[in-house]
């Protein structure tokens, strides 16, 4: 969705792009091109997992490499000699225990960069790389990573075309204000492994559609976080009435999916009354 591969023209009445993407996935599954596991009881996330059959995966990876669409770098490609991987590509997925420098993506006009760490223990290599050089980047996924002093890389704030940022399962203590100034950001996943502090600038992210928070977060200065201005927000995972302004939540007219922690009868009554009065809005 972040790269514009899902067409707005395929939306039905009241549908969002996520609904269209699910329809695409249903169609692929019905043709036995992908294997999916589903949770029929879930309103928001019906797909638990999705995988390609081995032969189809190999075919897709081969074709993606030929078309300079996607390159996957993993341990099986050997050591620190990155020269064999330096073909042109617009999307890069990294699965390495160690990476000595950013030579692997220099001179690349990357649109998407994915790195998921599934190995326990500290991984420091991201702290010495200049992500700011990836000026065309639209998707950045750094999941399960550790950063020096649990501080997010400042260079991310320079990625002005970025639409999707995921730090899921990473160790990050505070979200820099520079991230809140990214003009095109639509999806932000902050379901991190630490109690992240959020600046009171998230409400300035005018194009944000999907916001995922860890249930145990805090504000930088201890004051309630504003939500007015998030007029495009469709998905809000973990609103907290003690940390967010409840009255601002009621103004998010495009909100369809809400997970909330509510403290106090007054806040609970306000939210329940709002949902009951806008049942056609929520799922």
PATITOR-736835 format. One line per 8 residues: their letters; for each residue x negated, y negated, z of N, C-alpha, C, CB. Coordinates in steps of 0.05 Angstrom, whole numbers, m for minus. Glycine has a CB too. Layout:
N
A> X,Y,Z,X,Y,Z,X,Y,Z,X,Y,Z ~ ...
# end
This chain:
283
XXXXXXXX> m17,24,0,0,0,0,m17,m25,0,19,0,24 ~ m39,m24,16,m57,m47,18,m70,m54,m9,m78,m43,39 ~ m73,m35,m26,m86,m39,m52,m66,m43,m75,m105,m16,m58 ~ m41,m46,m68,m21,m51,m89,m14,m27,m106,m31,m73,m106 ~ m19,m3,m96,m13,21,m112,17,29,m110,m30,44,m104 ~ 31,18,m90,59,24,m87,75,1,m99,66,28,m57 ~ 93,7,m117,107,m13,m132,131,m24,m117,116,m3,m159 ~ 133,m51,m115,157,m63,m103,182,m57,m120,153,m93,m102
XXXXXXXX> 179,m52,m145,202,m47,m163,216,m21,m156,193,m46,m192 ~ 203,m3,m142,215,23,m135,231,22,m108,194,44,m133 ~ 232,m2,m96,246,m4,m70,276,m4,m74,237,m29,m55 ~ 290,9,m57,319,8,m57,329,m14,m37,332,35,m49 ~ 354,m17,m35,365,m37,m17,357,m32,12,396,m38,m20 ~ 345,m52,25,338,m49,53,312,m33,57,360,m37,68 ~ 299,m24,36,275,m8,39,250,m26,40,273,12,16 ~ 230,m15,54,204,m28,54,184,m11,38,193,m32,83
XXXXXXXX> 160,m21,33,141,m6,17,134,22,29,115,m22,14 ~ 135,23,56,129,49,69,150,70,60,130,46,99 ~ 175,62,56,196,81,47,189,91,19,223,67,48 ~ 180,73,2,173,81,m25,149,100,m25,166,56,m42 ~ 129,95,m8,106,112,m6,115,140,4,85,101,14 ~ 133,141,23,143,167,32,158,183,10,163,163,56 ~ 172,168,m7,185,181,m30,165,193,m49,203,161,m45 ~ 143,178,m54,122,188,m71,111,215,m59,99,168,m74
XXXXXXXX> 106,214,m33,95,238,m20,114,261,m20,87,231,9 ~ 140,256,m16,160,277,m18,159,290,m46,188,265,m13 ~ 156,273,m67,156,283,m94,132,301,m99,157,260,m114 ~ 109,293,m89,84,309,m92,87,335,m77,60,294,m82 ~ 99,334,m53,103,359,m38,123,378,m52,113,352,m10 ~ 144,367,m64,164,383,m77,152,397,m101,188,366,m86 ~ 131,386,m113,117,398,m136,94,415,m128,108,376,m155 ~ 91,419,m101,70,436,m89,42,426,m96,73,465,m100
XXXXXXXX> 39,400,m99,13,388,m104,m1,381,m78,16,363,m122 ~ 15,376,m56,4,371,m30,19,388,m10,5,341,m23 ~ 6,394,13,19,407,35,24,387,57,1,431,46 ~ 48,386,67,55,367,88,67,381,112,74,345,78 ~ 62,370,136,76,378,160,93,355,169,56,387,183 ~ 118,361,177,136,339,183,148,342,211,158,339,162 ~ 156,319,222,171,318,247,198,305,241,155,301,269 ~ 218,322,238,244,312,230,257,295,251,262,336,224
XXXXXXXX> 248,297,276,260,281,298,249,252,298,254,294,324 ~ 227,247,284,215,220,284,228,202,263,185,222,278 ~ 235,178,271,247,159,253,226,145,237,264,138,268 ~ 203,139,250,183,123,237,162,139,222,168,106,258 ~ 151,160,235,129,174,224,136,203,220,104,172,241 ~ 151,209,198,160,236,194,138,255,185,182,236,173 ~ 117,244,173,95,261,164,74,263,185,83,250,138 ~ 69,288,196,49,292,216,22,294,202,55,317,232
XXXXXXXX> 21,308,180,m5,311,166,1,316,136,m21,334,178 ~ m20,312,120,m18,316,91,m45,325,81,m8,290,76 ~ m46,347,66,m71,356,55,m68,367,27,m83,379,73 ~ m90,365,12,m90,376,m15,m98,405,m15,m108,359,m33 ~ m88,420,m34,m98,447,m38,m128,445,m47,m81,463,m59 ~ m144,464,m40,m173,463,m45,m179,457,m75,m186,489,m37 ~ m167,471,m93,m173,468,m121,m165,440,m131,m159,489,m138 ~ m141,431,m122,m132,404,m130,m151,383,m118,m103,399,m121
XXXXXXXX> m160,387,m93,m178,368,m80,m203,365,m96,m184,377,m51 ~ m215,388,m104,m240,387,m119,m236,373,m146,m251,415,m123 ~ m214,379,m159,m208,366,m184,m205,336,m181,m182,378,m196 ~ m190,328,m160,m186,299,m155,m212,285,m148,m166,295,m132 ~ m229,297,m132,m255,285,m125,m273,282,m150,m269,301,m104 ~ m273,302,m166,m289,302,m191,m279,280,m210,m288,329,m205 ~ m253,279,m213,m241,258,m231,m245,230,m219,m211,264,m235 ~ m243,228,m193,m246,202,m180,m275,192,m183,m239,203,m150
XXXXXXXX> m294,210,m182,m322,202,m186,m327,193,m214,m340,225,m178 ~ m316,209,m233,m320,202,m262,m308,175,m269,m307,223,m279 ~ m285,168,m256,m271,143,m262,m281,120,m244,m241,147,m258 ~ m302,126,m227,m312,106,m208,m290,96,m190,m324,82,m224 ~ m272,113,m183,m249,106,m165,m256,112,m136,m224,122,m173 ~ m269,134,m130,m275,142,m103,m300,158,m102,m252,158,m91 ~ m317,153,m80,m340,169,m75,m340,178,m46,m366,153,m82 ~ m344,204,m42,m346,215,m15,m375,223,m9,m327,240,m11
XXXXXXXX> m385,212,13,m412,218,22,m411,234,48,m429,192,26 ~ m422,258,48,m421,274,73,m448,288,78,m399,295,71 ~ m450,302,101,m475,314,109,m485,334,89,m471,327,136 ~ m468,347,74,m477,367,56,m493,356,33,m453,383,45 ~ m493,329,30,m508,317,8,m536,311,17,m494,291,m1 ~ m542,316,43,m570,317,51,m583,292,61,m585,327,30 ~ m594,294,86,m613,275,97,m607,246,94,m638,280,86 ~ m629,230,91,m627,202,89,m632,192,61,m646,188,108
XXXXXXXX> m636,209,42,m641,201,14,m614,195,1,m656,223,m1 ~ m607,169,0,m581,161,m11,m581,157,m41,m572,137,3 ~ m604,159,m54,m605,152,m82,m586,168,m99,m633,157,m92 ~ m581,194,m94,m563,209,m111,m534,199,m109,m563,238,m103 ~ m528,183,m89,m501,174,m85,m496,146,m97,m494,174,m56 ~ m517,134,m108,m515,106,m115,m501,102,m142,m542,93,m115 ~ m481,117,m148,m465,112,m171,m445,90,m165,m451,138,m181 ~ m435,77,m185,m415,55,m180,m389,67,m171,m411,39,m206
XXXXXXXX> m377,54,m152,m351,63,m142,m337,39,m129,m353,87,m123 ~ m310,40,m128,m296,19,m115,m285,27,m87,m273,10,m132 ~ m287,53,m81,m278,63,m55,m298,83,m45,m249,76,m57 ~ m306,80,m19,m327,97,m8,m318,109,19,m353,81,m4 ~ m320,135,21,m314,149,46,m340,161,57,m292,171,42 ~ m347,155,82,m372,163,93,m367,183,116,m389,139,103 ~ m380,206,114,m379,226,136,m407,235,142,m361,251,128 ~ m422,218,157,m450,223,163,m455,221,193,m468,204,148
XXXXXXXX> m474,237,204,m482,233,232,m499,209,235,m497,258,242 ~ m516,203,216,m534,180,218,m535,166,191,m562,189,226 ~ m538,140,191,m541,124,167,m561,102,174,m513,112,157 ~ m584,102,160,m606,84,168,m601,55,160,m631,94,156 ~ m588,51,138,m585,23,128,m560,22,111,m610,13,113 ~ m555,m3,101,m531,m6,84,m538,m4,54,m518,m33,90 ~ m560,9,48,m569,13,20,m547,27,4,m595,28,19 ~ m532,44,18,m512,61,5,m490,45,m9,m500,80,24
XXXXXXXX> m485,20,1,m463,5,m13,m473,m22,m24,m441,0,7 ~ m499,m27,m23,m509,m51,m35,m503,m51,m65,m539,m55,m30 ~ m496,m75,m75,m490,m78,m103,m464,m64,m111,m513,m69,m121 ~ m448,m56,m92,m422,m43,m97,m400,m63,m93,m418,m18,m79 ~ m381,m65,m112,m358,m81,m109,m335,m65,m96,m348,m93,m137 ~ m340,m57,m71,m322,m39,m58,m295,m53,m52,m334,m29,m32 ~ m274,m38,m57,m247,m47,m49,m238,m33,m23,m226,m40,m71 ~ m249,m10,m17,m242,5,7,m266,19,18,m219,25,1
XXXXXXXX> m269,18,45,m290,32,59,m279,47,82,m312,12,68 ~ m283,73,83,m272,90,104,m295,105,118,m252,110,92 ~ m296,104,145,m315,119,160,m301,129,186,m341,103,167 ~ m298,155,188,m284,167,211,m305,184,226,m259,183,203 ~ m310,177,251,m329,192,267,m314,213,285,m346,174,285 ~ m318,238,280,m305,259,295,m324,272,315,m293,280,276 ~ m348,261,317,m369,272,335,m371,256,360,m396,273,321 ~ m370,268,383,m372,255,409,m400,242,412,m366,274,432
XXXXXXXX> m401,220,427,m427,207,431,m429,181,417,m449,226,423 ~ m448,165,425,m450,137,415,m461,137,387,m466,120,433 ~ m450,121,370,m459,117,342,m464,87,339,m438,128,322 ~ m489,79,336,m496,51,336,m501,39,309,m520,46,354 ~ m501,57,288,m511,47,263,m495,24,251,m513,69,244 ~ m469,21,257,m454,0,245,m463,m27,254,m424,4,252 ~ m476,m30,277,m483,m56,288,m505,m70,272,m491,m53,316 ~ m520,m55,256,m542,m68,242,m536,m72,212,m567,m51,245
XXXXXXXX> m511,m67,204,m504,m70,176,m488,m95,171,m489,m46,167 ~ m492,m106,147,m478,m130,139,m453,m124,123,m497,m149,124 ~ m431,m121,137,m406,m116,123,m396,m140,108,m384,m106,142 ~ m407,m164,115,m398,m189,103,m405,m190,73,m411,m211,116 ~ m423,m173,64,m430,m173,35,m408,m161,18,m457,m158,31 ~ m390,m146,31,m368,m133,16,m345,m152,13,m359,m107,31 ~ m349,m172,m3,m330,m194,m5,m304,m187,m19,m343,m217,m19 ~ m304,m164,m33,m279,m155,m47,m263,m135,m31,m286,m144,m74
XXXXXXXX> m272,m129,m7,m260,m107,9,m232,m114,17,m277,m102,34 ~ m214,m94,12,m186,m97,20,m177,m78,41,m168,m93,m5 ~ m192,m55,44,m185,m35,64,m211,m28,79,m173,m9,51 ~ m210,m30,106,m233,m23,123,m223,m5,145,m247,m48,134 ~ m232,20,146,m224,39,167,m250,48,181,m209,63,154 ~ m253,40,206,m275,48,223,m263,62,247,m294,24,231 ~ m258,87,246,m244,101,267,m263,119,283,m221,118,255 ~ m260,119,309,m276,136,327,m304,126,331,m276,163,317
XXXXXXXX> m310,101,326,m337,90,328,m342,75,354,m343,73,304 ~ m368,74,361,m377,57,383,m392,34,372,m395,74,403 ~ m389,10,384,m403,m13,376,m420,m24,400,m384,m35,366 ~ m441,m37,394,m459,m48,415,m444,m66,434,m483,m63,403 ~ m445,m60,459,m430,m75,480,m400,m76,475,m441,m104,482 ~ m391,m57,459,m362,m54,453,m352,m80,439,m346,m49,478 ~ m369,m93,424,m362,m118,410,m359,m112,380,m383,m140,414 ~ m337,m120,369,m332,m116,341,m351,m133,324,m303,m122,334
XXXXXXXX> m358,m122,300,m376,m137,283,m364,m163,273,m383,m119,258 ~ m379,m185,277,m369,m211,270,m365,m214,240,m389,m233,279 ~ m381,m198,224,m379,m200,195,m351,m193,185,m399,m181,182 ~ m335,m178,200,m308,m170,191,m291,m195,187,m295,m151,212 ~ m296,m216,202,m281,m241,200,m287,m255,174,m288,m259,222 ~ m307,m246,158,m313,m259,133,m300,m245,109,m343,m259,128 ~ m286,m223,115,m273,m207,93,m246,m219,87,m271,m177,101 ~ m246,m241,72,m222,m257,69,m200,m243,52,m229,m283,56
XXXXXXXX> m207,m222,37,m187,m208,21,m176,m183,35,m199,m199,m6 ~ m186,m178,60,m178,m154,74,m148,m153,80,m194,m152,100 ~ m136,m130,74,m107,m127,79,m102,m106,100,m93,m119,53 ~ m120,m87,103,m116,m65,122,m141,m61,139,m109,m39,107 ~ m138,m62,165,m160,m58,184,m152,m38,205,m170,m85,196 ~ m166,m16,208,m161,4,228,m186,8,245,m151,30,216 ~ m183,6,271,m204,12,290,m195,34,309,m212,m13,307 ~ m177,51,300,m165,71,317,m186,89,330,m145,88,301
XXXXXXXX> m183,95,355,m201,113,371,m229,102,373,m201,140,358 ~ m234,77,367,m261,65,370,m262,52,398,m266,45,348 ~ m287,44,405,m291,31,431,m295,1,426,m316,43,446 ~ m274,m14,431,m275,m43,426,m261,m57,450,m261,m52,399 ~ m275,m75,463,m265,m89,487,m248,m113,481,m287,m97,505 ~ m254,m126,458,m240,m152,453,m238,m156,423,m255,m175,466 ~ m215,m166,414,m211,m173,386,m220,m201,381,m181,m169,378 ~ m240,m206,363,m249,m233,358,m227,m250,345,m274,m232,339
XXXXXXXX> m228,m276,351,m209,m294,339,m212,m295,309,m213,m322,351 ~ m236,m290,299,m241,m291,270,m223,m271,255,m270,m285,264 ~ m217,m248,267,m200,m228,254,m171,m239,251,m199,m202,271 ~ m162,m255,271,m136,m267,269,m134,m288,248,m128,m279,296 ~ m156,m297,237,m157,m317,216,m158,m305,188,m180,m336,221 ~ m160,m279,186,m161,m266,160,m135,m272,145,m166,m235,162 ~ m136,m286,122,m111,m297,110,m93,m276,97,m119,m317,90 ~ m104,m252,90,m88,m233,75,m81,m208,91,m103,m225,50
XXXXXXXX> m89,m206,116,m86,m182,132,m56,m175,135,m99,m185,159 ~ m49,m150,128,m21,m141,130,m18,m119,151,m12,m131,103 ~ m39,m103,155,m37,m80,174,m61,m81,192,m35,m53,159 ~ m56,m79,219,m77,m80,239,m72,m58,259,m78,m108,253 ~ m90,m39,260,m88,m16,279,m109,m19,301,m91,11,264 ~ m99,m26,325,m117,m30,348,m112,m9,370,m113,m58,359 ~ m105,15,361,m101,37,381,m128,49,388,m82,59,369 ~ m143,32,403,m171,39,410,m172,54,436,m187,13,413
XXXXXXXX> m197,63,443,m200,80,467,m208,63,491,m222,100,462 ~ m207,37,490,m213,20,513,m190,0,516,m240,6,509 ~ m190,m14,539,m169,m33,545,m175,m59,531,m165,m37,576 ~ m168,m61,506,m175,m84,490,m161,m109,498,m169,m78,460 ~ m176,m131,497,m165,m158,503,m158,m172,477,m185,m175,520 ~ m134,m183,475,m125,m196,451,m124,m226,455,m97,m186,443 ~ m134,m242,435,m132,m271,437,m104,m281,431,m153,m284,418 ~ m98,m304,441,m71,m315,435,m70,m328,408,m63,m335,457
XXXXXXXX> m79,m313,388,m80,m323,361,m67,m304,341,m109,m329,352 ~ m58,m281,351,m46,m261,333,m21,m273,319,m38,m236,349 ~ m7,m291,333,17,m303,321,11,m319,296,32,m320,341 ~ m15,m325,291,m22,m341,267,m26,m323,243,m48,m356,273 ~ m23,m297,246,m27,m279,223,m1,m277,207,m36,m250,233 ~ 3,m296,191,29,m300,177,38,m278,159,28,m326,161 ~ 18,m262,149,25,m241,130,25,m213,143,6,m241,107 ~ 22,m212,169,20,m186,182,47,m172,182,11,m190,212
XXXXXXXX> 47,m147,173,71,m130,171,72,m107,190,74,m120,142 ~ 48,m97,197,47,m73,215,25,m78,236,40,m48,198 ~ 34,m77,261,15,m82,284,17,m58,303,22,m108,298 ~ m5,m44,307,m6,m21,324,m26,m28,347,m16,4,309 ~ m15,m27,372,m32,m32,395,m33,m8,413,m20,m56,411 ~ m54,m6,429,m55,14,451,m36,5,472,m84,18,462 ~ m23,23,485,m2,16,505,m14,1,529,12,41,515 ~ m41,4,534,m54,m8,556,m73,m30,546,m69,12,574
XXXXXXXX> m63,m54,540,m80,m75,530,m76,m100,548,m73,m83,501 ~ m90,m121,542,m88,m145,559,m93,m170,541,m109,m145,582 ~ m87,m193,552,m93,m218,537,m120,m229,547,m71,m239,541 ~ m134,m243,530,m160,m253,537,m160,m272,561,m172,m268,513 ~ m141,m290,562,m140,m310,583,m119,m305,604,m136,m338,571 ~ m105,m283,602,m85,m276,622,m57,m288,617,m94,m285,648 ~ m55,m305,597,m29,m317,591,m13,m299,572,m32,m345,579 ~ 13,m304,571,30,m288,553,23,m294,524,60,m293,558
XXXXXXXX> 23,m273,508,16,m275,479,40,m284,463,4,m249,469 ~ 36,m303,446,57,m313,428,61,m294,405,50,m342,418 ~ 86,m293,396,93,m277,373,107,m294,351,112,m255,381 ~ 114,m318,357,127,m335,337,108,m341,315,137,m362,350 ~ 117,m337,291,99,m339,267,95,m313,253,72,m351,275 ~ 100,m290,267,98,m264,254,123,m257,239,91,m242,275 ~ 131,m274,221,157,m272,207,159,m248,188,163,m297,193 ~ 136,m237,180,136,m214,162,134,m187,176,114,m217,142
XXXXXXXX> 132,m187,202,127,m163,217,150,m143,215,122,m169,247 ~ 143,m118,206,163,m97,203,159,m75,223,160,m85,175 ~ 135,m70,232,128,m49,251,113,m61,274,113,m26,238 ~ 122,m56,299,108,m67,322,107,m44,343,123,m92,334 ~ 83,m32,345,79,m10,364,66,m21,389,62,12,351 ~ 81,m19,411,74,m28,438,75,m58,443,47,m17,444 ~ 99,m68,441,106,m93,453,107,m89,484,133,m105,442 ~ 96,m108,499,97,m107,528,109,m133,539,68,m101,540
XXXXXXXX> 131,m131,553,145,m155,563,129,m171,583,172,m147,575 ~ 110,m158,596,93,m172,615,71,m188,602,81,m153,636 ~ 64,m180,577,42,m193,563,51,m209,539,22,m172,554 ~ 73,m201,526,84,m216,503,108,m234,512,92,m197,481 ~ 113,m254,496,136,m271,500,161,m256,489,133,m299,486 ~ 179,m249,507,203,m234,499,221,m250,480,219,m225,523 ~ 224,m276,486,241,m292,469,230,m294,440,244,m320,480 ~ 204,m292,437,192,m292,410,199,m267,395,162,m296,412
XXXXXXXX> 200,m244,409,207,m218,397,234,m219,383,206,m196,417 ~ 252,m234,395,280,m235,384,281,m251,358,298,m247,404 ~ 260,m265,351,259,m281,327,247,m267,303,244,m307,332 ~ 238,m242,307,225,m227,286,246,m213,269,204,m206,297 ~ 257,m226,250,281,m217,236,276,m195,216,293,m240,221 ~ 251,m189,209,244,m167,191,235,m142,206,223,m176,171 ~ 234,m143,232,225,m121,249,245,m97,246,222,m129,278 ~ 234,m74,240,250,m50,237,243,m28,256,247,m39,209
XXXXXXXX> 217,m27,264,208,m6,282,194,m19,306,188,14,268 ~ 204,m12,330,193,m24,355,189,m3,376,213,m46,365 ~ 165,m2,387,159,13,411,153,m7,432,134,34,407 ~ 165,m5,456,163,m26,476,161,m16,504,187,m45,474 ~ 145,m30,521,145,m26,549,158,m51,561,115,m22,560 ~ 180,m47,575,195,m70,585,197,m69,616,224,m70,573 ~ 189,m91,628,190,m94,657,210,m116,664,162,m100,669 ~ 229,m109,682,248,m129,691,275,m127,677,237,m157,687
XXXXXXXX> 296,m130,692,323,m127,681,329,m149,660,344,m129,703 ~ 319,m173,665,326,m195,646,314,m189,618,315,m221,657 ~ 289,m182,617,276,m176,591,290,m152,578,247,m170,595 ~ 296,m131,594,309,m107,583,336,m114,571,312,m86,604 ~ 352,m130,586,378,m138,576,377,m154,550,393,m155,598 ~ 357,m173,549,354,m189,525,348,m171,500,332,m209,529 ~ 330,m152,504,322,m136,481,344,m117,473,297,m120,489 ~ 357,m104,492,379,m85,486,402,m100,472,389,m72,511
XXXXXXXX> 409,m123,482,431,m139,469,423,m146,441,437,m164,486 ~ 398,m154,437,389,m161,410,390,m138,391,360,m173,411 ~ 381,m114,399,381,m91,382,410,m82,376,366,m67,396 ~ 427,m83,396,455,m75,391,469,m94,372,470,m74,418 ~ 461,m120,373,472,m140,355,460,m140,327,470,m167,367 ~ 439,m125,324,425,m124,297,419,m95,290,399,m141,298 ~ 439,m77,293,434,m49,288,427,m43,259,459,m33,296 ~ 435,m59,241,429,m55,213,400,m62,207,447,m71,195
XXX> 387,m76,225,359,m85,222,340,m63,231,353,m110,237 ~ 346,m50,253,328,m30,265,333,m2,256,329,m32,296 ~ 313,16,259,315,44,250,318,62,274,291,52,233
# end
